[in-house]
């Protein structure tokens, strides 16, 4: 079950807006009905209405939204530019500029794909071909659960729905900063997936695997220095990476199976590629295990680099003494 929400309200007489912090969950808070949430509510209704439109028209809107995002999202454009410069140093500045444009168009499409994943019923989903699903069946027969190792690809919200039609999926998620978006995303995901597990609830993840469940885990995150992580290469750049996946596999003895979604170039649908389990994983070296996970993710990103979430500050935490890469 999803943890219940808790809302902490702070009133500031010098400000017109009240700040609300809440834990993710299905429980609705009346604070989300206050006037400063009416704008976000209107946006939610607009996106719900968009989910009723023909799919190709939604993708046209996504391209338009992606170009607007690139033009006016100054901070996101800066982060993306830095990430591409670090990860594709072998490409010319013009090639990276073109990749940046495609990445934002893909991000715009990703917004509508996530929206579709939240609102559209199973029979209305765009086509998706899943290859390698037999690896999941064989791994689940071992009764130790399966960790579906993936990364922040923009199409996961939509493609994950297709996978969930075959096997109930437990999703590890990071709560959203905006209270309304957090509530909406958790509620809509919880409608289709078996369980929503917070990224800091390690015990619940272990329990899910002990129950021989399929646990969807995105391993390409910077956990911050307050959580366990190590510096391992990602596209040749030291990236502070969570060790949770390797520790989960060791505690549960679960199989770790890479799975990555891709959007077809011709717009005809999606492909989910499920690979065989990682052999000899985990080892006795958590650093080497984490490095290996990054190598698997890097290989997948290189196949369709524009479909990866480059707007994320993947290199925010730096080794001691090294300057920040994103600046102010």
Rosetta blueprint (number, residue, H / E / L):
1 X L
2 X L
3 X L
4 X L
5 X L
6 X L
7 X E
8 X E
9 X E
10 X E
11 X L
12 X L
13 X L
14 X L
15 X L
16 X L
17 X L
18 X L
19 X E
20 X E
21 X E
22 X E
23 X L
24 X L
25 X L
26 X L
27 X L
28 X L
29 X L
30 X H
31 X H
32 X H
33 X H
34 X L
35 X H
36 X H
37 X H
38 X H
39 X H
40 X H
41 X H
42 X H
43 X H
44 X H
45 X H
46 X H
47 X H
48 X H
49 X H
50 X H
51 X L
52 X L
53 X L
54 X L
55 X H
56 X H
57 X H
58 X H
59 X H
60 X H
61 X H
62 X H
63 X H
64 X H
65 X H
66 X H
67 X H
68 X H
69 X H
70 X H
71 X H
72 X H
73 X L
74 X H
75 X H
76 X H
77 X H
78 X H
79 X H
80 X H
81 X H
82 X H
83 X H
84 X H
85 X H
86 X H
87 X H
88 X L
89 X L
90 X L
91 X L
92 X L
93 X H
94 X H
95 X H
96 X H
97 X H
98 X H
99 X H
100 X H
101 X H
102 X H
103 X H
104 X H
105 X H
106 X H
107 X H
108 X H
109 X H
110 X H
111 X H
112 X H
113 X H
114 X H
115 X H
116 X H
117 X H
118 X H
119 X H
120 X L
121 X L
122 X H
123 X H
124 X H
125 X L
126 X L
127 X L
128 X E
129 X E
130 X E
131 X E
132 X L
133 X H
134 X H
135 X H
136 X H
137 X H
138 X H
139 X H
140 X H
141 X L
142 X L
143 X L
144 X L
145 X L
146 X E
147 X E
148 X E
149 X E
150 X E
151 X L
152 X L
153 X E
154 X L
155 X L
156 X H
157 X H
158 X H
159 X H
160 X H
161 X H
162 X H
163 X H
164 X H
165 X L
166 X L
167 X L
168 X L
169 X E
170 X E
171 X E
172 X E
173 X E
174 X L
175 X L
176 X L
177 X L
178 X L
179 X H
180 X H
181 X H
182 X H
183 X H
184 X H
185 X H
186 X H
187 X H
188 X H
189 X H
190 X H
191 X H
192 X H
193 X L
194 X L
195 X E
196 X E
197 X E
198 X E
199 X L
200 X L
201 X L
202 X H
203 X H
204 X H
205 X H
206 X H
207 X H
208 X H
209 X H
210 X H
211 X L
212 X L
213 X L
214 X E
215 X E
216 X E
217 X E
218 X E
219 X L
220 X L
221 X L
222 X L
223 X L
224 X L
225 X L
226 X L
227 X L
228 X L
229 X E
230 X E
231 X E
232 X E
233 X E
234 X E
235 X L
236 X L
237 X E
238 X E
239 X E
240 X E
241 X E
242 X E
243 X L
244 X H
245 X H
246 X H
247 X H
248 X H
249 X H
250 X H
251 X H
252 X H
253 X L
254 X L
255 X E
256 X E
257 X E
258 X E
259 X E
260 X E
261 X E
262 X E
263 X E
264 X L
265 X L
266 X L
267 X L
268 X L
269 X L
270 X E
271 X E
272 X E
273 X E
274 X E
275 X E
276 X E
277 X E
278 X L
279 X L
280 X L
281 X L
282 X L
283 X L
284 X L
285 X L
286 X H
287 X H
288 X H
289 X H
290 X H
291 X H
292 X H
293 X H
294 X H
295 X H
296 X H
297 X H
298 X H
299 X H
300 X H
301 X H
302 X H
303 X H
304 X L
305 X H
306 X H
307 X H
308 X E
309 X L
310 X L
311 X L
312 X L
313 X L
314 X L
315 X L
316 X L
317 X L
318 X L
319 X L
320 X L
321 X L
322 X L
323 X L
324 X L
325 X L
326 X L
327 X L
328 X L
